[in-house]
Amino acid sequence: MSDSISDRLAIGDVIIKYATSVDARDMDRYATCFVDDVVVTGFSDNEYRGLPDYLAFVTGALERFGRTQHLIGNLEISIDGDTAHMRSYVQANHILAADENTLIVLWAQYHDDLVRTADGWKITKHHLERMIGPRRIAAL
């Protein structure tokens, strides 16, 4: 397998690990997806600079939800040496902790810049672009 294909697979694995870790509430594993000075935008009116700032936001936001499921697809990856850009679709499903009969759905795109590190590819910039949502769906 060429280095390009290996890199593409490794980069795609980062966003899959991101999604499965946040859904499992494994914040230690989730943190391994990012560099320490990550910049995150689009999740709120705030820009989050640095991993501690962003993790505090995510941990607090997750308290509203009993369960989440982030589905990732349509990955577009471009690689330039030790840096890369990835655009991916996300459908994020959230069950409210206070009302398990309510599902909130978000359709969005992630735009991520990544860098190759000694520990593998990591996200340096993470941006959420909302396509539709969030939308509240009542129980069926």
N, CA, C and O atoms as CSV, one atom per row, in Angstrom:
chain,resi,resn,atom,element,x,y,z
A,1,MET,N,N,0.850,-1.174,0.000
A,1,MET,CA,C,0.000,0.000,0.000
A,1,MET,C,C,0.897,1.240,0.000
A,1,MET,O,O,1.871,1.313,0.750
A,2,SER,N,N,0.562,2.195,-0.835
A,2,SER,CA,C,1.389,3.407,-0.903
A,2,SER,C,C,1.209,4.249,0.353
A,2,SER,O,O,0.224,4.113,1.079
A,3,ASP,N,N,2.190,5.127,0.591
A,3,ASP,CA,C,2.105,6.013,1.747
A,3,ASP,C,C,0.865,6.888,1.668
A,3,ASP,O,O,0.248,7.171,2.694
A,4,SER,N,N,0.488,7.323,0.471
A,4,SER,CA,C,-0.687,8.178,0.293
A,4,SER,C,C,-1.957,7.468,0.769
A,4,SER,O,O,-2.780,8.058,1.468
A,5,ILE,N,N,-2.106,6.221,0.391
A,5,ILE,CA,C,-3.291,5.465,0.812
A,5,ILE,C,C,-3.250,5.224,2.316
A,5,ILE,O,O,-4.275,5.343,2.988
A,6,SER,N,N,-2.084,4.888,2.851
A,6,SER,CA,C,-1.947,4.696,4.295
A,6,SER,C,C,-2.297,5.974,5.049
A,6,SER,O,O,-2.987,5.933,6.068
A,7,ASP,N,N,-1.819,7.103,4.545
A,7,ASP,CA,C,-2.131,8.386,5.185
A,7,ASP,C,C,-3.627,8.671,5.130
A,7,ASP,O,O,-4.211,9.094,6.128
A,8,ARG,N,N,-4.255,8.445,3.977
A,8,ARG,CA,C,-5.695,8.694,3.841
A,8,ARG,C,C,-6.489,7.845,4.838
A,8,ARG,O,O,-7.429,8.331,5.467
A,9,LEU,N,N,-6.104,6.583,4.975
A,9,LEU,CA,C,-6.793,5.708,5.927
A,9,LEU,C,C,-6.575,6.183,7.361
A,9,LEU,O,O,-7.509,6.202,8.162
A,10,ALA,N,N,-5.350,6.563,7.679
A,10,ALA,CA,C,-5.040,7.026,9.037
A,10,ALA,C,C,-5.774,8.327,9.358
A,10,ALA,O,O,-6.253,8.510,10.477
A,11,ILE,N,N,-5.863,9.225,8.384
A,11,ILE,CA,C,-6.575,10.490,8.592
A,11,ILE,C,C,-8.064,10.227,8.783
A,11,ILE,O,O,-8.682,10.797,9.682
A,12,GLY,N,N,-8.641,9.374,7.952
A,12,GLY,CA,C,-10.050,9.014,8.119
A,12,GLY,C,C,-10.315,8.368,9.463
A,12,GLY,O,O,-11.367,8.586,10.064
A,13,ASP,N,N,-9.364,7.572,9.940
A,13,ASP,CA,C,-9.518,6.933,11.248
A,13,ASP,C,C,-9.614,7.960,12.374
A,13,ASP,O,O,-10.258,7.702,13.390
A,14,VAL,N,N,-8.980,9.124,12.203
A,14,VAL,CA,C,-9.024,10.149,13.252
A,14,VAL,C,C,-10.471,10.603,13.476
A,14,VAL,O,O,-10.910,10.696,14.623
A,15,ILE,N,N,-11.208,10.882,12.414
A,15,ILE,CA,C,-12.575,11.389,12.591
A,15,ILE,C,C,-13.523,10.283,13.062
A,15,ILE,O,O,-14.509,10.560,13.744
A,16,ILE,N,N,-13.229,9.039,12.703
A,16,ILE,CA,C,-14.034,7.920,13.212
A,16,ILE,C,C,-13.766,7.736,14.710
A,16,ILE,O,O,-14.694,7.512,15.487
A,17,LYS,N,N,-12.493,7.832,15.110
A,17,LYS,CA,C,-12.163,7.745,16.543
A,17,LYS,C,C,-12.810,8.896,17.304
A,17,LYS,O,O,-13.305,8.707,18.415
A,18,TYR,N,N,-12.807,10.081,16.712
A,18,TYR,CA,C,-13.461,11.271,17.279
A,18,TYR,C,C,-14.925,10.937,17.597
A,18,TYR,O,O,-15.390,11.145,18.717
A,19,ALA,N,N,-15.635,10.422,16.602
A,19,ALA,CA,C,-17.073,10.157,16.755
A,19,ALA,C,C,-17.352,9.045,17.763
A,19,ALA,O,O,-18.206,9.197,18.637
A,20,THR,N,N,-16.637,7.932,17.643
A,20,THR,CA,C,-16.907,6.815,18.555
A,20,THR,C,C,-16.496,7.143,19.983
A,20,THR,O,O,-17.122,6.672,20.932
A,21,SER,N,N,-15.456,7.941,20.142
A,21,SER,CA,C,-15.009,8.310,21.492
A,21,SER,C,C,-15.990,9.249,22.172
A,21,SER,O,O,-16.297,9.072,23.351
A,22,VAL,N,N,-16.487,10.245,21.449
A,22,VAL,CA,C,-17.432,11.177,22.070
A,22,VAL,C,C,-18.739,10.453,22.407
A,22,VAL,O,O,-19.350,10.728,23.439
A,23,ASP,N,N,-19.170,9.530,21.542
A,23,ASP,CA,C,-20.399,8.787,21.828
A,23,ASP,C,C,-20.234,7.850,23.019
A,23,ASP,O,O,-21.189,7.606,23.756
A,24,ALA,N,N,-19.031,7.327,23.209
A,24,ALA,CA,C,-18.742,6.454,24.351
A,24,ALA,C,C,-18.395,7.246,25.608
A,24,ALA,O,O,-18.222,6.675,26.684
A,25,ARG,N,N,-18.296,8.568,25.459
A,25,ARG,CA,C,-17.903,9.462,26.557
A,25,ARG,C,C,-16.501,9.132,27.064
A,25,ARG,O,O,-16.198,9.289,28.247
A,26,ASP,N,N,-15.660,8.674,26.149
A,26,ASP,CA,C,-14.273,8.376,26.477
A,26,ASP,C,C,-13.437,9.605,26.108
A,26,ASP,O,O,-12.841,9.672,25.033
A,27,MET,N,N,-13.412,10.566,27.021
A,27,MET,CA,C,-12.785,11.845,26.731
A,27,MET,C,C,-11.263,11.744,26.652
A,27,MET,O,O,-10.632,12.562,25.982
A,28,ASP,N,N,-10.662,10.763,27.320
A,28,ASP,CA,C,-9.218,10.572,27.191
A,28,ASP,C,C,-8.876,10.143,25.763
A,28,ASP,O,O,-7.934,10.664,25.165
A,29,ARG,N,N,-9.625,9.214,25.228
A,29,ARG,CA,C,-9.416,8.769,23.844
A,29,ARG,C,C,-9.758,9.887,22.863
A,29,ARG,O,O,-9.041,10.105,21.887
A,30,TYR,N,N,-10.854,10.590,23.125
A,30,TYR,CA,C,-11.280,11.713,22.280
A,30,TYR,C,C,-10.164,12.761,22.180
A,30,TYR,O,O,-9.895,13.290,21.101
A,31,ALA,N,N,-9.528,13.052,23.302
A,31,ALA,CA,C,-8.473,14.074,23.340
A,31,ALA,C,C,-7.291,13.710,22.442
A,31,ALA,O,O,-6.586,14.600,21.966
A,32,THR,N,N,-7.065,12.421,22.205
A,32,THR,CA,C,-5.938,12.009,21.369
A,32,THR,C,C,-6.135,12.365,19.900
A,32,THR,O,O,-5.206,12.210,19.107
A,33,CYS,N,N,-7.298,12.830,19.524
A,33,CYS,CA,C,-7.571,13.225,18.141
A,33,CYS,C,C,-7.006,14.607,17.820
A,33,CYS,O,O,-6.939,14.984,16.650
A,34,PHE,N,N,-6.598,15.369,18.836
A,34,PHE,CA,C,-6.253,16.780,18.673
A,34,PHE,C,C,-4.841,17.098,19.151
A,34,PHE,O,O,-4.296,16.420,20.022
A,35,VAL,N,N,-4.262,18.141,18.566
A,35,VAL,CA,C,-3.036,18.725,19.121
A,35,VAL,C,C,-3.433,19.560,20.334
A,35,VAL,O,O,-4.599,19.926,20.487
A,36,ASP,N,N,-2.474,19.857,21.185
A,36,ASP,CA,C,-2.772,20.613,22.408
A,36,ASP,C,C,-3.290,22.016,22.139
A,36,ASP,O,O,-4.084,22.542,22.919
A,37,ASP,N,N,-2.849,22.631,21.038
A,37,ASP,CA,C,-3.277,24.006,20.751
A,37,ASP,C,C,-4.336,24.073,19.643
A,37,ASP,O,O,-4.366,25.023,18.861
A,38,VAL,N,N,-5.199,23.061,19.587
A,38,VAL,CA,C,-6.275,23.006,18.593
A,38,VAL,C,C,-7.145,24.270,18.657
A,38,VAL,O,O,-7.331,24.857,19.724
A,39,VAL,N,N,-7.669,24.671,17.505
A,39,VAL,CA,C,-8.622,25.776,17.406
A,39,VAL,C,C,-9.932,25.192,16.877
A,39,VAL,O,O,-9.943,24.522,15.845
A,40,VAL,N,N,-11.037,25.446,17.587
A,40,VAL,CA,C,-12.337,24.870,17.238
A,40,VAL,C,C,-13.364,25.983,17.089
A,40,VAL,O,O,-13.488,26.848,17.955
A,41,THR,N,N,-14.101,25.950,15.977
A,41,THR,CA,C,-15.123,26.956,15.695
A,41,THR,C,C,-16.394,26.285,15.179
A,41,THR,O,O,-16.387,25.136,14.737
A,42,GLY,N,N,-17.492,27.052,15.255
A,42,GLY,CA,C,-18.750,26.627,14.663
A,42,GLY,C,C,-19.696,25.891,15.584
A,42,GLY,O,O,-20.854,25.680,15.223
A,43,PHE,N,N,-19.247,25.492,16.762
A,43,PHE,CA,C,-20.107,24.752,17.679
A,43,PHE,C,C,-20.965,25.681,18.532
A,43,PHE,O,O,-22.014,25.281,19.036
A,44,SER,N,N,-20.517,26.904,18.685
A,44,SER,CA,C,-21.244,27.929,19.429
A,44,SER,C,C,-20.737,29.277,18.915
A,44,SER,O,O,-20.004,29.336,17.928
A,45,ASP,N,N,-21.123,30.328,19.575
A,45,ASP,CA,C,-20.619,31.651,19.201
A,45,ASP,C,C,-19.154,31.836,19.601
A,45,ASP,O,O,-18.496,32.774,19.151
A,46,ASN,N,N,-18.654,30.945,20.440
A,46,ASN,CA,C,-17.285,31.048,20.932
A,46,ASN,C,C,-16.303,30.303,20.049
A,46,ASN,O,O,-16.658,29.325,19.391
A,47,GLU,N,N,-15.077,30.771,20.041
A,47,GLU,CA,C,-13.968,30.039,19.447
A,47,GLU,C,C,-13.203,29.407,20.603
A,47,GLU,O,O,-12.889,30.077,21.586
A,48,TYR,N,N,-12.906,28.128,20.484
A,48,TYR,CA,C,-12.190,27.419,21.541
A,48,TYR,C,C,-10.740,27.258,21.110
A,48,TYR,O,O,-10.452,26.705,20.048
A,49,ARG,N,N,-9.827,27.750,21.950
A,49,ARG,CA,C,-8.399,27.700,21.653
A,49,ARG,C,C,-7.719,26.851,22.715
A,49,ARG,O,O,-7.710,27.196,23.897
A,50,GLY,N,N,-7.161,25.756,22.284
A,50,GLY,CA,C,-6.475,24.857,23.200
A,50,GLY,C,C,-7.373,23.708,23.614
A,50,GLY,O,O,-8.584,23.868,23.773
A,51,LEU,N,N,-6.763,22.557,23.785
A,51,LEU,CA,C,-7.500,21.345,24.118
A,51,LEU,C,C,-8.259,21.442,25.443
A,51,LEU,O,O,-9.408,21.003,25.492
A,52,PRO,N,N,-7.692,21.986,26.509
A,52,PRO,CA,C,-8.459,22.072,27.762
A,52,PRO,C,C,-9.742,22.893,27.608
A,52,PRO,O,O,-10.790,22.508,28.127
A,53,ASP,N,N,-9.663,24.012,26.905
A,53,ASP,CA,C,-10.829,24.871,26.682
A,53,ASP,C,C,-11.914,24.125,25.902
A,53,ASP,O,O,-13.090,24.171,26.261
A,54,TYR,N,N,-11.507,23.441,24.837
A,54,TYR,CA,C,-12.469,22.713,24.010
A,54,TYR,C,C,-13.062,21.517,24.765
A,54,TYR,O,O,-14.270,21.288,24.696
A,55,LEU,N,N,-12.239,20.762,25.477
A,55,LEU,CA,C,-12.752,19.608,26.227
A,55,LEU,C,C,-13.745,20.032,27.298
A,55,LEU,O,O,-14.729,19.333,27.538
A,56,ALA,N,N,-13.503,21.155,27.938
A,56,ALA,CA,C,-14.454,21.658,28.939
A,56,ALA,C,C,-15.794,21.963,28.279
A,56,ALA,O,O,-16.846,21.654,28.839
A,57,PHE,N,N,-15.765,22.565,27.098
A,57,PHE,CA,C,-17.003,22.848,26.370
A,57,PHE,C,C,-17.728,21.547,26.013
A,57,PHE,O,O,-18.925,21.421,26.270
A,58,VAL,N,N,-17.024,20.588,25.431
A,58,VAL,CA,C,-17.658,19.335,24.991
A,58,VAL,C,C,-18.232,18.577,26.183
A,58,VAL,O,O,-19.365,18.100,26.124
A,59,THR,N,N,-17.472,18.463,27.250
A,59,THR,CA,C,-17.938,17.747,28.439
A,59,THR,C,C,-19.202,18.386,28.994
A,59,THR,O,O,-20.146,17.683,29.355
A,60,GLY,N,N,-19.228,19.705,29.064
A,60,GLY,CA,C,-20.425,20.404,29.533
A,60,GLY,C,C,-21.607,20.211,28.601
A,60,GLY,O,O,-22.731,20.005,29.059
A,61,ALA,N,N,-21.367,20.275,27.301
A,61,ALA,CA,C,-22.454,20.113,26.324
A,61,ALA,C,C,-23.045,18.712,26.387
A,61,ALA,O,O,-24.255,18.544,26.231
A,62,LEU,N,N,-22.214,17.712,26.610
A,62,LEU,CA,C,-22.698,16.332,26.645
A,62,LEU,C,C,-23.605,16.047,27.837
A,62,LEU,O,O,-24.385,15.096,27.803
A,63,GLU,N,N,-23.513,16.854,28.886
A,63,GLU,CA,C,-24.357,16.638,30.065
A,63,GLU,C,C,-25.840,16.757,29.737
A,63,GLU,O,O,-26.672,16.196,30.450
A,64,ARG,N,N,-26.182,17.472,28.679
A,64,ARG,CA,C,-27.595,17.632,28.269
A,64,ARG,C,C,-28.165,16.361,27.648
A,64,ARG,O,O,-29.383,16.214,27.541
A,65,PHE,N,N,-27.290,15.443,27.236
A,65,PHE,CA,C,-27.738,14.306,26.447
A,65,PHE,C,C,-27.482,12.984,27.152
A,65,PHE,O,O,-26.415,12.760,27.724
A,66,GLY,N,N,-28.489,12.110,27.099
A,66,GLY,CA,C,-28.332,10.773,27.651
A,66,GLY,C,C,-27.477,9.904,26.749
A,66,GLY,O,O,-26.622,9.150,27.213
A,67,ARG,N,N,-27.725,10.023,25.442
A,67,ARG,CA,C,-26.963,9.257,24.453
A,67,ARG,C,C,-26.778,10.107,23.202
A,67,ARG,O,O,-27.581,10.990,22.901
A,68,THR,N,N,-25.706,9.817,22.486
A,68,THR,CA,C,-25.457,10.465,21.200
A,68,THR,C,C,-24.961,9.413,20.216
A,68,THR,O,O,-24.421,8.374,20.595
A,69,GLN,N,N,-25.165,9.724,18.934
A,69,GLN,CA,C,-24.604,8.883,17.875
A,69,GLN,C,C,-24.184,9.799,16.731
A,69,GLN,O,O,-25.019,10.462,16.115
A,70,HIS,N,N,-22.901,9.828,16.456
A,70,HIS,CA,C,-22.347,10.645,15.374
A,70,HIS,C,C,-21.991,9.726,14.211
A,70,HIS,O,O,-21.129,8.857,14.340
A,71,LEU,N,N,-22.653,9.920,13.084
A,71,LEU,CA,C,-22.405,9.131,11.886
A,71,LEU,C,C,-21.577,9.973,10.926
A,71,LEU,O,O,-21.974,11.085,10.578
A,72,ILE,N,N,-20.434,9.457,10.497
A,72,ILE,CA,C,-19.497,10.196,9.669
A,72,ILE,C,C,-19.439,9.559,8.285
A,72,ILE,O,O,-19.409,8.336,8.155
A,73,GLY,N,N,-19.422,10.403,7.250
A,73,GLY,CA,C,-19.314,9.873,5.892
A,73,GLY,C,C,-18.810,10.911,4.920
A,73,GLY,O,O,-18.514,12.046,5.295
A,74,ASN,N,N,-18.714,10.505,3.656
A,74,ASN,CA,C,-18.312,11.378,2.551
A,74,ASN,C,C,-17.022,12.123,2.865
A,74,ASN,O,O,-16.959,13.346,2.739
A,75,LEU,N,N,-16.004,11.393,3.268
A,75,LEU,CA,C,-14.715,12.009,3.588
A,75,LEU,C,C,-13.989,12.432,2.314
A,75,LEU,O,O,-13.808,11.636,1.392
A,76,GLU,N,N,-13.582,13.686,2.281
A,76,GLU,CA,C,-12.702,14.203,1.230
A,76,GLU,C,C,-11.411,14.619,1.909
A,76,GLU,O,O,-11.421,15.465,2.803
A,77,ILE,N,N,-10.303,14.032,1.492
A,77,ILE,CA,C,-9.021,14.242,2.159
A,77,ILE,C,C,-7.993,14.704,1.131
A,77,ILE,O,O,-7.825,14.085,0.080
A,78,SER,N,N,-7.317,15.786,1.446
A,78,SER,CA,C,-6.187,16.224,0.627
A,78,SER,C,C,-4.961,16.304,1.530
A,78,SER,O,O,-5.025,16.818,2.646
A,79,ILE,N,N,-3.849,15.786,1.025
A,79,ILE,CA,C,-2.625,15.682,1.814
A,79,ILE,C,C,-1.520,16.462,1.121
A,79,ILE,O,O,-1.334,16.368,-0.093
A,80,ASP,N,N,-0.789,17.237,1.920
A,80,ASP,CA,C,0.362,17.974,1.421
A,80,ASP,C,C,1.520,17.739,2.390
A,80,ASP,O,O,1.708,18.502,3.338
A,81,GLY,N,N,2.282,16.693,2.151
A,81,GLY,CA,C,3.395,16.361,3.041
A,81,GLY,C,C,2.900,15.930,4.408
A,81,GLY,O,O,2.234,14.904,4.544
A,82,ASP,N,N,3.234,16.729,5.433
A,82,ASP,CA,C,2.850,16.395,6.807
A,82,ASP,C,C,1.623,17.161,7.282
A,82,ASP,O,O,1.343,17.196,8.480
A,83,THR,N,N,0.887,17.773,6.357
A,83,THR,CA,C,-0.367,18.443,6.701
A,83,THR,C,C,-1.469,17.901,5.796
A,83,THR,O,O,-1.203,17.368,4.718
A,84,ALA,N,N,-2.685,18.046,6.246
A,84,ALA,CA,C,-3.822,17.551,5.470
A,84,ALA,C,C,-5.061,18.368,5.798
A,84,ALA,O,O,-5.141,19.028,6.834
A,85,HIS,N,N,-6.021,18.305,4.886
A,85,HIS,CA,C,-7.351,18.878,5.118
A,85,HIS,C,C,-8.368,17.779,4.844
A,85,HIS,O,O,-8.236,17.007,3.895
A,86,MET,N,N,-9.383,17.729,5.697
A,86,MET,CA,C,-10.452,16.742,5.537
A,86,MET,C,C,-11.797,17.438,5.700
A,86,MET,O,O,-12.014,18.219,6.626
A,87,ARG,N,N,-12.688,17.129,4.771
A,87,ARG,CA,C,-14.085,17.548,4.891
A,87,ARG,C,C,-14.895,16.273,5.004
A,87,ARG,O,O,-14.708,15.336,4.228
A,88,SER,N,N,-15.801,16.239,5.981
A,88,SER,CA,C,-16.634,15.048,6.169
A,88,SER,C,C,-18.042,15.474,6.562
A,88,SER,O,O,-18.254,16.511,7.190
A,89,TYR,N,N,-18.987,14.641,6.172
A,89,TYR,CA,C,-20.368,14.853,6.601
A,89,TYR,C,C,-20.552,14.227,7.977
A,89,TYR,O,O,-19.935,13.212,8.298
A,90,VAL,N,N,-21.403,14.841,8.779
A,90,VAL,CA,C,-21.775,14.262,10.062
A,90,VAL,C,C,-23.285,14.387,10.231
A,90,VAL,O,O,-23.867,15.442,9.977
A,91,GLN,N,N,-23.899,13.309,10.660
A,91,GLN,CA,C,-25.269,13.344,11.150
A,91,GLN,C,C,-25.164,12.989,12.619
A,91,GLN,O,O,-24.811,11.864,12.975
A,92,ALA,N,N,-25.471,13.949,13.462
A,92,ALA,CA,C,-25.337,13.766,14.896
A,92,ALA,C,C,-26.728,13.662,15.521
A,92,ALA,O,O,-27.551,14.570,15.408
A,93,ASN,N,N,-26.962,12.537,16.178
A,93,ASN,CA,C,-28.242,12.272,16.836
A,93,ASN,C,C,-28.038,12.358,18.340
A,93,ASN,O,O,-27.110,11.765,18.890
A,94,HIS,N,N,-28.919,13.105,18.993
A,94,HIS,CA,C,-28.784,13.352,20.430
A,94,HIS,C,C,-30.123,13.072,21.121
A,94,HIS,O,O,-31.153,13.630,20.741
A,95,ILE,N,N,-30.100,12.214,22.127
A,95,ILE,CA,C,-31.274,11.966,22.963
A,95,ILE,C,C,-31.124,12.832,24.211
A,95,ILE,O,O,-30.100,12.778,24.891
A,96,LEU,N,N,-32.149,13.628,24.508
A,96,LEU,CA,C,-32.080,14.489,25.685
A,96,LEU,C,C,-32.049,13.658,26.963
A,96,LEU,O,O,-32.804,12.696,27.100
A,97,ALA,N,N,-31.191,14.023,27.884
A,97,ALA,CA,C,-31.128,13.328,29.169
A,97,ALA,C,C,-32.420,13.509,29.952
A,97,ALA,O,O,-32.860,12.591,30.644
A,98,ALA,N,N,-33.026,14.679,29.846
A,98,ALA,CA,C,-34.238,14.983,30.603
A,98,ALA,C,C,-35.506,14.444,29.945
A,98,ALA,O,O,-36.566,14.429,30.570
A,99,ASP,N,N,-35.408,14.001,28.686
A,99,ASP,CA,C,-36.589,13.520,27.957
A,99,ASP,C,C,-36.131,12.536,26.893
A,99,ASP,O,O,-35.832,12.932,25.767
A,100,GLU,N,N,-36.074,11.249,27.245
A,100,GLU,CA,C,-35.560,10.244,26.319
A,100,GLU,C,C,-36.453,10.011,25.113
A,100,GLU,O,O,-36.090,9.245,24.220
A,101,ASN,N,N,-37.602,10.647,25.066
A,101,ASN,CA,C,-38.485,10.532,23.905
A,101,ASN,C,C,-38.220,11.617,22.874
A,101,ASN,O,O,-38.892,11.670,21.844
A,102,THR,N,N,-37.264,12.469,23.134
A,102,THR,CA,C,-36.940,13.549,22.203
A,102,THR,C,C,-35.566,13.319,21.599
A,102,THR,O,O,-34.572,13.142,22.302
A,103,LEU,N,N,-35.544,13.326,20.280
A,103,LEU,CA,C,-34.316,13.173,19.516
A,103,LEU,C,C,-34.000,14.498,18.845
A,103,LEU,O,O,-34.868,15.101,18.213
A,104,ILE,N,N,-32.776,14.947,18.977
A,104,ILE,CA,C,-32.310,16.150,18.284
A,104,ILE,C,C,-31.318,15.695,17.229
A,104,ILE,O,O,-30.364,14.976,17.526
A,105,VAL,N,N,-31.552,16.123,15.988
A,105,VAL,CA,C,-30.715,15.704,14.862
A,105,VAL,C,C,-30.026,16.921,14.265
A,105,VAL,O,O,-30.649,17.963,14.062
A,106,LEU,N,N,-28.755,16.782,13.990
A,106,LEU,CA,C,-27.960,17.822,13.338
A,106,LEU,C,C,-27.310,17.224,12.101
A,106,LEU,O,O,-26.668,16.176,12.174
A,107,TRP,N,N,-27.481,17.895,10.962
A,107,TRP,CA,C,-26.734,17.548,9.749
A,107,TRP,C,C,-25.706,18.633,9.563
A,107,TRP,O,O,-26.028,19.820,9.600
A,108,ALA,N,N,-24.464,18.228,9.362
A,108,ALA,CA,C,-23.395,19.222,9.265
A,108,ALA,C,C,-22.224,18.660,8.477
A,108,ALA,O,O,-22.212,17.500,8.066
A,109,GLN,N,N,-21.248,19.521,8.285
A,109,GLN,CA,C,-19.961,19.122,7.733
A,109,GLN,C,C,-18.886,19.525,8.727
A,109,GLN,O,O,-18.960,20.587,9.346
A,110,TYR,N,N,-17.894,18.670,8.871
A,110,TYR,CA,C,-16.697,19.031,9.613
A,110,TYR,C,C,-15.632,19.426,8.588
A,110,TYR,O,O,-15.478,18.781,7.551
A,111,HIS,N,N,-14.915,20.478,8.894
A,111,HIS,CA,C,-13.749,20.894,8.118
A,111,HIS,C,C,-12.565,20.836,9.076
A,111,HIS,O,O,-12.502,21.589,10.047
A,112,ASP,N,N,-11.633,19.937,8.793
A,112,ASP,CA,C,-10.518,19.705,9.707
A,112,ASP,C,C,-9.179,19.884,9.008
A,112,ASP,O,O,-8.973,19.388,7.900
A,113,ASP,N,N,-8.272,20.597,9.665
A,113,ASP,CA,C,-6.874,20.626,9.270
A,113,ASP,C,C,-6.146,19.689,10.224
A,113,ASP,O,O,-6.407,19.674,11.427
A,114,LEU,N,N,-5.233,18.911,9.664
A,114,LEU,CA,C,-4.500,17.934,10.465
A,114,LEU,C,C,-3.010,18.060,10.217
A,114,LEU,O,O,-2.570,18.607,9.206
A,115,VAL,N,N,-2.245,17.539,11.168
A,115,VAL,CA,C,-0.793,17.511,11.044
A,115,VAL,C,C,-0.311,16.120,11.468
A,115,VAL,O,O,-0.866,15.492,12.369
A,116,ARG,N,N,0.733,15.670,10.788
A,116,ARG,CA,C,1.347,14.395,11.168
A,116,ARG,C,C,2.237,14.654,12.384
A,116,ARG,O,O,3.080,15.551,12.355
A,117,THR,N,N,2.054,13.881,13.439
A,117,THR,CA,C,2.873,13.994,14.648
A,117,THR,C,C,3.570,12.657,14.886
A,117,THR,O,O,3.342,11.690,14.159
A,118,ALA,N,N,4.405,12.612,15.892
A,118,ALA,CA,C,5.059,11.356,16.273
A,118,ALA,C,C,4.030,10.319,16.708
A,118,ALA,O,O,4.294,9.118,16.647
A,119,ASP,N,N,2.853,10.778,17.148
A,119,ASP,CA,C,1.778,9.887,17.593
A,119,ASP,C,C,0.714,9.676,16.526
A,119,ASP,O,O,-0.362,9.158,16.822
A,120,GLY,N,N,0.998,10.068,15.296
A,120,GLY,CA,C,0.031,9.905,14.212
A,120,GLY,C,C,-0.622,11.229,13.858
A,120,GLY,O,O,-0.246,12.277,14.382
A,121,TRP,N,N,-1.600,11.178,12.967
A,121,TRP,CA,C,-2.305,12.377,12.513
A,121,TRP,C,C,-3.193,12.930,13.616
A,121,TRP,O,O,-3.861,12.178,14.326
A,122,LYS,N,N,-3.196,14.269,13.755
A,122,LYS,CA,C,-4.020,14.931,14.773
A,122,LYS,C,C,-4.638,16.183,14.175
A,122,LYS,O,O,-4.076,16.805,13.273
A,123,ILE,N,N,-5.800,16.538,14.693
A,123,ILE,CA,C,-6.534,17.709,14.232
A,123,ILE,C,C,-5.945,18.971,14.854
A,123,ILE,O,O,-5.755,19.048,16.068
A,124,THR,N,N,-5.654,19.970,13.997
A,124,THR,CA,C,-5.152,21.263,14.467
A,124,THR,C,C,-6.243,22.328,14.435
A,124,THR,O,O,-6.258,23.232,15.269
A,125,LYS,N,N,-7.157,22.219,13.471
A,125,LYS,CA,C,-8.311,23.127,13.375
A,125,LYS,C,C,-9.531,22.282,13.072
A,125,LYS,O,O,-9.507,21.416,12.197
A,126,HIS,N,N,-10.602,22.549,13.813
A,126,HIS,CA,C,-11.837,21.771,13.686
A,126,HIS,C,C,-12.988,22.758,13.580
A,126,HIS,O,O,-13.215,23.558,14.488
A,127,HIS,N,N,-13.712,22.699,12.471
A,127,HIS,CA,C,-14.822,23.629,12.251
A,127,HIS,C,C,-16.087,22.855,11.909
A,127,HIS,O,O,-16.064,21.945,11.080
A,128,LEU,N,N,-17.190,23.225,12.554
A,128,LEU,CA,C,-18.506,22.658,12.271
A,128,LEU,C,C,-19.281,23.631,11.396
A,128,LEU,O,O,-19.493,24.784,11.771
A,129,GLU,N,N,-19.703,23.160,10.228
A,129,GLU,CA,C,-20.581,23.936,9.346
A,129,GLU,C,C,-21.949,23.271,9.345
A,129,GLU,O,O,-22.113,22.169,8.822
A,130,ARG,N,N,-22.922,23.941,9.929
A,130,ARG,CA,C,-24.271,23.374,10.005
A,130,ARG,C,C,-24.922,23.391,8.635
A,130,ARG,O,O,-24.885,24.404,7.936
A,131,MET,N,N,-25.514,22.277,8.254
A,131,MET,CA,C,-26.261,22.186,7.004
A,131,MET,C,C,-27.759,22.293,7.299
A,131,MET,O,O,-28.477,23.066,6.665
A,132,ILE,N,N,-28.210,21.510,8.264
A,132,ILE,CA,C,-29.591,21.544,8.738
A,132,ILE,C,C,-29.542,21.216,10.216
A,132,ILE,O,O,-28.903,20.247,10.627
A,133,GLY,N,N,-30.216,22.023,11.009
A,133,GLY,CA,C,-30.351,21.619,12.388
A,133,GLY,C,C,-29.729,22.597,13.354
A,133,GLY,O,O,-29.198,23.636,12.960
A,134,PRO,N,N,-29.801,22.263,14.581
A,134,PRO,CA,C,-30.427,21.025,15.047
A,134,PRO,C,C,-31.947,21.082,14.946
A,134,PRO,O,O,-32.550,22.149,15.056
A,135,ARG,N,N,-32.546,19.932,14.737
A,135,ARG,CA,C,-33.997,19.786,14.662
A,135,ARG,C,C,-34.454,18.835,15.746
A,135,ARG,O,O,-33.851,17.783,15.954
A,136,ARG,N,N,-35.511,19.200,16.433
A,136,ARG,CA,C,-36.092,18.384,17.475
A,136,ARG,C,C,-37.158,17.494,16.846
A,136,ARG,O,O,-38.042,17.974,16.136
A,137,ILE,N,N,-37.065,16.191,17.114
A,137,ILE,CA,C,-38.017,15.237,16.564
A,137,ILE,C,C,-38.696,14.558,17.738
A,137,ILE,O,O,-38.033,14.003,18.616
A,138,ALA,N,N,-40.025,14.604,17.750
A,138,ALA,CA,C,-40.779,13.951,18.828
A,138,ALA,C,C,-40.725,12.442,18.648
A,138,ALA,O,O,-40.419,11.946,17.564
A,139,ALA,N,N,-41.021,11.727,19.707
A,139,ALA,CA,C,-41.039,10.263,19.649
A,139,ALA,C,C,-42.077,9.795,18.654
A,139,ALA,O,O,-43.103,10.445,18.455
A,140,LEU,N,N,-41.801,8.651,18.023
A,140,LEU,CA,C,-42.736,8.068,17.053
A,140,LEU,C,C,-43.841,7.340,17.758
A,140,LEU,O,O,-44.726,6.782,17.109
